[in-house]
């Protein structure tokens, strides 16, 4: 798989950055801006701050990300996970972009950008059976239409959705139906099956 070769060809700190991108779907800028104060190693959660509207987003750490971050050497003079030449700042995007391009070539890849790591994360999740609503939340997509781009990777996702209603193993059926009230937006539940 392309990304495995890329990881092998990378050196630190790029290797850790690539692994984090593949396992969280975070954008390049978000990874560079990570600060230790936003890491919850006990709860295995990363807090991302949206500087535009001060909203918070929570990114779960899987065991791979947890291990990478936990074993990343801290610079006592910097709050950044990936500090730059100056402790008051993070790694520069131009520096990492140059390093990434060289690593892509060394791995024998062509036409592969850093943002493709984010697409890979989304594709892998969908192919593993993650539902699209969960993917939307993990990716931070404001519009569900952006997430739907990945639906073709899970041709059975509609079947899986309606299968939630089937409970054939227990022999149970739902005994009510919901009908909208024509005069209002309220709905009423009507019992249609007697399970006595």
Secondary structure, DSSP 8 states (H G I E B T S, - for coil): -HHHHHHHH--TTHHHHHHHHHHH---HHHHHT-BGGGEETTTTEEEEE-TTT--EEEEE--HHHHHHHHTS---TT-SBTTB-SSTTSB--HHHHHHHHHHHHHHTT--S--THHHHHHHHHHHHHTT--HHHHHHHHT-SSHHHHGGGGGG-TTHHHHHHHTT--TTTT----EEEEE-TTSS-EEEEE-----
